[in-house]
Amino acid sequence: QQGVSKMAVYAVIMAGGSGTRFWPVSRQSIPKQCLHITSHKSMIRETVDRLIPIIERDKFYVATGNHLYEPIRQDMPDIGFILEPVAKNTAPCIGLSMIHLLHKDPDAIVLLETADHYYQDEELYRQHLLEAINHAATHNNICLIGIKPSYPATGYGYIQQGNPVNEHEIRIFEVQKFVEKPNIDVAKQYVSSGEYLWNSGMFIARAQVMLDEIALYMPHLYAGLMKIQSAIKKADKSVNTVTQQVFKSLPPEEAVSIDFGVMEKSKNVVVVEGIFHWDDVGSWASMDKIMPKDDNENVVNGAEYTGIESSRNIIYSTSKRSKRLITLLGVHDMVIVDTDDAVMICPKGKTEDVKKIVDKLRQQGMQGYL
């Protein structure tokens, strides 16, 4: 059964974001996906490597924007690309991916992943994916991976589980409802009820099933995708032009996430209960959960560091010009990121707002730092 799955399954890694929350290490020329945040390998290479045991290398694709093609291609020259002319959120990105994969393989089953997830037990993660792949292949459902919450997170959306649809060790449930990121009190209720899972943003489905659901709930997007499909079938040189026209003409209500555009409305969605450790590497604060700490609970990566009465900090350096010594005295719960041309310092609780620095630099015309 695993062998059958391996033959038919394609992986699409959605990597359209530039990762401004990881400035000053992430830049226009080095997007987040190419950063070495969690190990000595880039996050996108880690993503591919952990899926290689169940998906063949020639069935990997990165869905990204034209502007990120070159840096990702340099990092991953042996991977396919599905290029979006402009970023229009995940529904158009996924729709475009389905069109291209269906042209290659009408029976394609697709795993949609991102390059910024971290897993402690990679084998257990793959077992859950195989369960979802086999279910999607035999039942024609869209399978989401929901993560059993380990704490009341307010930064994730939640999925309420409905009735069970299998009796396996890795359980699959109907979806009762999707909920947006809750406040802390509601999140505590969700976790204590045992009925809710974190929405990881991972999907497994037959490409045709995903496209059929887009047709049902996002007809304008579907009509545009059919124009692109027609150009692809004709092997027409205008494919890129048609794709550009379709993406640019999408109304705002259709340039939305796949969750909002399809999943929350679909009757054809099930959720796999993920009982493995998962983290979304979304900002510098994520390093707290995934990197080893010293005796004072500091995360130190790549930096020459000495501290006195300083704890729970994240100190990260990529500076190659000179190994600067970073010293802290009486500093707690801060993030210090040191690069060749910039230093960023902020409280750990503010790491989601690092993108505001990028916005300000852009306003000030300081392009050399972007």
For each residue, the residues with C-beta under 8 A, 3 or more apart:
1: 4 5 134
2: 5 6 54 130
3: 6 7
4: 1 7 8 137
5: 1 2 8 9 54 109 130 133 134 137
6: 2 3 9 54 55 56
7: 3 4 56
8: 4 5 105 107 108 109 137
9: 5 6 54 55 59 108 109 110 111 133
10: 55 59 60 61 101 104 105 108 109 110 111 207
11: 48 51 55 59 60 61 110 111 113
12: 61 62 63 82 94 97 101 110 111 112 113
13: 44 47 48 60 61 62 63 113 114 115
14: 63 64 90 93 94 112 113 114 115
15: 31 33 44 62 63 64 68 72 114 115
16: 63 64 65 68 84 87 93
17: 31 32
18: 26 28 31 32 68
19: 22 26 31 32 33 35 116
20: 23 26 354 355 358
21: 26 32 282 283 284 351 352 354 355
22: 19 25 26 32 35 37 283 284 354
23: 20 26 27 342 344 354 355 357 358
24: 27 337 339 341 342 343 344 369
25: 22 30 35 316 318 337 339
26: 18 19 20 21 22 23 30 31 32 35
27: 23 24 30 31 370
28: 18 31 67 370
29: 71
30: 25 26 27 34 35 71
31: 15 17 18 19 26 27 28 34 35 68 71 72
32: 17 18 19 21 22 26 35 37 43 115 116
33: 15 19 42 43 44 62 64 68 72 75 115 116
34: 30 31 42 43 44 71 72 75
35: 19 22 25 26 30 31 32 42 43
36: 39 40 41 42 43
37: 22 32 43 281 286 287
38: 43 46 118 281 290 291
39: 36 46
40: 36
41: 36 45 46 49
42: 33 34 35 36 45 46 75 76
43: 32 33 34 35 36 37 38 46 47 115 116 281
44: 13 15 33 34 47 48 62 72 75 76 115
45: 41 42 48 49 75 76
46: 38 39 41 42 43 49 50
47: 13 43 44 50 51 113 114 115 117
48: 11 13 44 45 51 52 57 60 76 79
49: 41 45 46 52
50: 46 47 53 119 122 125 126
51: 11 47 48 54 55 60 111 113 126 129
52: 48 49 55 57
53: 50 126
54: 2 5 6 9 51 126 129 130 133
55: 6 9 10 11 51 52 59 60 111
56: 6 7 59
57: 48 52 60 78
58: 80
59: 9 10 11 55 56
60: 10 11 13 48 51 55 57 79 80
61: 10 11 12 13 79 80 81 82 97 100 101
62: 12 13 15 33 44 72 76 79 80 81 82 115
63: 12 13 14 15 16 81 82 83 84 93 94 96 97
64: 14 15 16 33 68 69 72 81 82 83 84
65: 16 68 69 83 84 85 86 87
66: 69 83 84 85
67: 28
68: 15 16 18 31 33 64 65 71 72
69: 64 65 66 72 73 81 83
70: 73 74
71: 29 30 31 34 68 74 75
72: 15 31 33 34 44 62 64 68 69 75 76 81
73: 69 70 76 77 79 81
74: 70 71 77
75: 33 34 42 44 45 71 72
76: 42 44 45 48 62 72 73 79
77: 73 74
78: 57
79: 48 60 61 62 73 76
80: 58 60 61 62
81: 61 62 63 64 69 72 73
82: 12 61 62 63 64 96 97 100
83: 63 64 65 66 69
84: 16 63 64 65 66 87 88 92 93 96 243 247
85: 65 66 240 243 244 247 248
86: 65 244 247 248
87: 16 65 84 93
88: 84 91 92 93 247 250 255
89: 92 93 255 256 257
90: 14 93 94 201 257 258 259
91: 88 94 95 214 218 221 254 255 256 257 258 260 261 262
92: 84 88 89 95 96 221 247 250 254 255
93: 14 16 63 84 87 88 89 90 96 97
94: 12 14 63 90 91 97 98 112 203 210 214 258
95: 91 92 98 99 210 211 214 218 221 222 225
96: 63 82 84 92 93 99 100 225 228 243
97: 12 61 63 82 93 94 100 101 110 112 207
98: 94 95 101 102 110 207 208 210 211 214 225
99: 95 96 102 103 211 225 228 229 232
100: 61 82 96 97 103 104 232
101: 10 12 61 97 98 104 105 108 110 207
102: 98 99 105 106 108 207 208 211 229
103: 99 100 229 232 233
104: 10 100 101 108
105: 8 10 101 102 108 207
106: 102 208
107: 8 206
108: 8 9 10 101 102 104 105 206 207 208
109: 5 8 9 10 133 136 137 204 205 206 207
110: 9 10 11 12 97 98 101 203 204 205 206 207 210
111: 9 10 11 12 51 55 129 132 133 202 203 204
112: 12 14 94 97 202 203 204
113: 11 12 13 14 47 51 117 202
114: 13 14 15 47 117 201 202
115: 13 14 15 32 33 43 44 47 62
116: 19 32 33 43 280 281 282
117: 47 113 114 200 202 278 279 280 281
118: 38 278 279 280 281 286 289 290
119: 50 122 124 125 276 277 278 279
120: 276 277
121: 124 125 276 277
122: 50 119 125 126
123: 126 127
124: 119 121 127 128 275 276
125: 50 119 121 122 128 129 274 276 278
126: 50 51 53 54 122 123 129 130
127: 123 124 130 131 170
128: 124 125 131 132 145 170 272 274 275 276
129: 51 54 111 125 126 132 133 145 204
130: 2 5 54 126 127 133 134
131: 127 128 134 135 168 170 172 272
132: 111 128 129 135 136 143 145 172 204 272
133: 5 9 54 109 111 129 130 136 137 143 204
134: 1 5 130 131 137 138
135: 131 132 138 139 141 143 165 166 172 204 270 272
136: 109 132 133 139 140 141 142 143 204 205 206 209
137: 4 5 8 109 133 134 206
138: 134 135
139: 135 136 165 270
140: 136 206 209 268
141: 135 136 205 209 268 269 270
142: 136 203 204 205 209 210 213 263 266 268 269 270
143: 132 133 135 136 172 203 204 205 269 270 271 272
144: 159 175 199 200 202 203 263 269 270 271 272
145: 128 129 132 200 202 203 204 271 272 274
146: 159 161 197 198 199 200 271 272 273 274
147: 197 198 200 274 276 278
148: 197 198 273 274 275
149: 152 153 158 190 191 196 197 198
150: 277
151: 191
152: 149 184 187 188 190 191
153: 149 156 187 198
154: 181 182 183 184 187
155: 181 280 282
156: 153 181 198 199 280
157: 178 179 180 181 198 199 259
158: 149 178 179 182 187 190 196 197 198 199
159: 144 146 175 177 178 179 196 197 198 199 271
160: 175 176 177 178 179 195 196
161: 146 173 174 175 176 195 196 197 271 273
162: 173 174 175 176
163: 173 174
164: 167 171 172 173 174
165: 135 139 172 173 174 270
166: 135 171 172
167: 164
168: 131 171 172
169:
170: 127 128 131 272 273 275
171: 164 166 168 272 273
172: 131 132 135 143 164 165 166 168 270 271 272 273
173: 161 162 163 164 165 270 271 273
174: 161 162 163 164 165 270 271
175: 144 159 160 161 162 178 263 269 270 271
176: 160 161 162 195
177: 159 160 264
178: 157 158 159 160 175 199 259 263 264
179: 157 158 159 160 182 190 196
180: 157
181: 154 155 156 157
182: 154 158 179 186 187 190
183: 154 186 187
184: 152 154 187 188
185: 188 189
186: 182 183 189 190
187: 152 153 154 158 182 183 184 190 191
188: 152 184 185 191 192
189: 185 186 192 193
190: 149 152 158 179 182 186 187 193 195 196
191: 149 151 152 187 188 194 196
192: 188 189
193: 189 190 196
194: 191
195: 160 161 176 190
196: 149 158 159 160 161 179 190 191 193
197: 146 147 148 149 158 159 161 271 273 274
198: 146 147 148 149 153 156 157 158 159 278
199: 144 146 156 157 158 159 178 259
200: 117 144 145 146 147 274 278 280
201: 90 114 259
202: 111 112 113 114 117 144 145
203: 94 110 111 112 142 143 144 145 210 258
204: 109 110 111 112 129 132 133 135 136 142 143 145
205: 109 110 136 141 142 143 209 210
206: 107 108 109 110 136 137 140 209 210
207: 10 97 98 101 102 105 108 109 110 210 211
208: 98 102 106 108 211 212
209: 136 140 141 142 205 206 212 213 268
210: 94 95 98 110 142 203 205 206 207 213 214 262
211: 95 98 99 102 207 208 214 215 222 225
212: 208 209 215 216
213: 142 209 210 216 217 262 266 268
214: 91 94 95 98 210 211 217 218 221 222 225 261 262
215: 211 212 218 219 222
216: 212 213 219 266
217: 213 214 261 262 265 266
218: 91 95 214 215 221 222 254 261 262
219: 215 216 222 223
220: 223 224 250 251 254
221: 91 92 95 214 218 224 225 250 254 261
222: 95 211 214 215 218 219 225 226
223: 219 220 226 227
224: 220 221 227 228 246 247 249 250
225: 95 96 98 99 211 214 221 222 228 229 246
226: 222 223 229 230
227: 223 224 230 231 242 245 246
228: 96 99 224 225 231 232 239 242 243 246
229: 99 102 103 225 226 232 233
230: 226 227 233 234
231: 227 228 234 236 238 239 242 243
232: 99 100 103 228 229 235 236 239
233: 103 229 230
234: 230 231
235: 232
236: 231 232 239 242
237:
238: 231 241 242
239: 228 231 232 236 242 243
240: 85 243 244
241: 238 244 245
242: 227 228 231 236 238 239 245 246
243: 84 85 96 228 231 239 240 246 247
244: 85 86 240 241 247 248
245: 227 241 242 248 249
246: 224 225 227 228 242 243 249 250
247: 84 85 86 88 92 224 243 244 250
248: 85 86 244 245
249: 224 245 246
250: 88 92 220 221 224 246 247 254 255
251: 220 254 255
252: 255
253: 256
254: 91 92 218 220 221 250 251 261
255: 88 89 91 92 250 251 252
256: 89 91 253 260 261
257: 89 90 91 260 261
258: 90 91 94 203 261 262 263
259: 90 157 178 199 201 262 263 264
260: 91 256 257 263 264
261: 91 214 217 218 221 254 256 257 258 265
262: 91 210 213 214 217 218 258 259 265 266
263: 142 144 175 178 258 259 260 266 269
264: 177 178 259 260
265: 217 261 262
266: 142 213 216 217 262 263 269
267:
268: 140 141 142 209 213
269: 141 142 143 144 175 263 266
270: 135 139 141 142 143 144 165 172 173 174 175
271: 143 144 145 146 159 161 172 173 174 175 197
272: 128 131 132 135 143 144 145 146 170 171 172
273: 146 148 161 170 171 172 173 197
274: 125 128 145 146 147 148 197 200 278
275: 124 128 148 170
276: 119 120 121 124 125 128 147
277: 119 120 121 150
278: 117 118 119 125 147 198 200 274
279: 117 118 119 286 289 290
280: 116 117 118 155 156 200 286
281: 37 38 43 116 117 118 286 290
282: 21 116 155 286 352
283: 21 22 286 351 352 354
284: 21 22 287 314 316 335 337 348 351 354
285: 288 314 335 348 349 351 352
286: 37 118 279 280 281 282 283 289 290
287: 37 284 290 291 299 301 314 316
288: 285 291 299 314 348
289: 118 279 286
290: 38 118 279 281 286 287
291: 38 287 288 299 301
292: 299
293: 296 297 298 299
294: 297 298 300
295:
296: 293 307 310 311 312
297: 293 294 311 312
298: 293 294 305 307 310 311 312 313 314 315
299: 287 288 291 292 293 313 314 315 316
300: 294 303 305 315
301: 287 291 315 316 317
302: 316 317 318
303: 300 315 316 317 326 336 338
304: 317 323 324 325 326
305: 298 300 315 325 326 327 328
306: 325 326 327 328
307: 296 298 310 313 327 328 329 331
308: 328 329 330
309: 329 330
310: 296 298 307 313 328 329 330 331 332
311: 296 297 298 332
312: 296 297 298 332 333 348
313: 298 299 307 310 328 331 332 333 334 335 336 348
314: 284 285 287 288 298 299 334 335 336 348
315: 298 299 300 301 303 305 326 328 336 338
316: 25 284 287 299 301 302 303 335 336 337 338
317: 301 302 303 304 324 326 337 338 339
318: 25 302 338 339 340
319: 322 323 324 338 339 340
320: 340
321: 340
322: 319
323: 304 319
324: 304 317 319 338
325: 304 305 306
326: 303 304 305 306 315 317 336 338
327: 305 306 307
328: 305 306 307 308 310 313 315 331 334 336
329: 307 308 309 310
330: 308 309 310
331: 307 310 313 328 334
332: 310 311 312 313
333: 312 313 347 348 349
334: 313 314 328 331 345 346 347 348
335: 284 285 313 314 316 344 345 346 347 348 351
336: 303 313 314 315 316 326 328 343 344 345
337: 24 25 284 316 317 343 344 345
338: 303 315 316 317 318 319 324 326 343
339: 24 25 317 318 319 342 343
340: 318 319 320 321
341: 24 368 369
342: 23 24 339 369
343: 24 336 337 338 339
344: 23 24 335 336 337 354 357
345: 334 335 336 337
346: 334 335 350 351 353 354
347: 333 334 335 350
348: 284 285 288 312 313 314 333 334 335 351
349: 285 333
350: 346 347 353 354
351: 21 283 284 285 335 346 348 354
352: 21 282 283 285 355
353: 346 350 356
354: 20 21 22 23 283 284 344 346 350 351 357 358
355: 20 21 23 352 358 359
356: 353 359 360
357: 23 344 354 360 361
358: 20 23 354 355 361 362 370
359: 355 356 362 363
360: 356 357 363 364
361: 357 358 364 366 367 369 370
362: 358 359 365 366 367 370
363: 359 360
364: 360 361
365: 362
366: 361 362 369 370
367: 361 362 370
368: 341
369: 24 341 342 361 366
370: 27 28 358 361 362 366 367
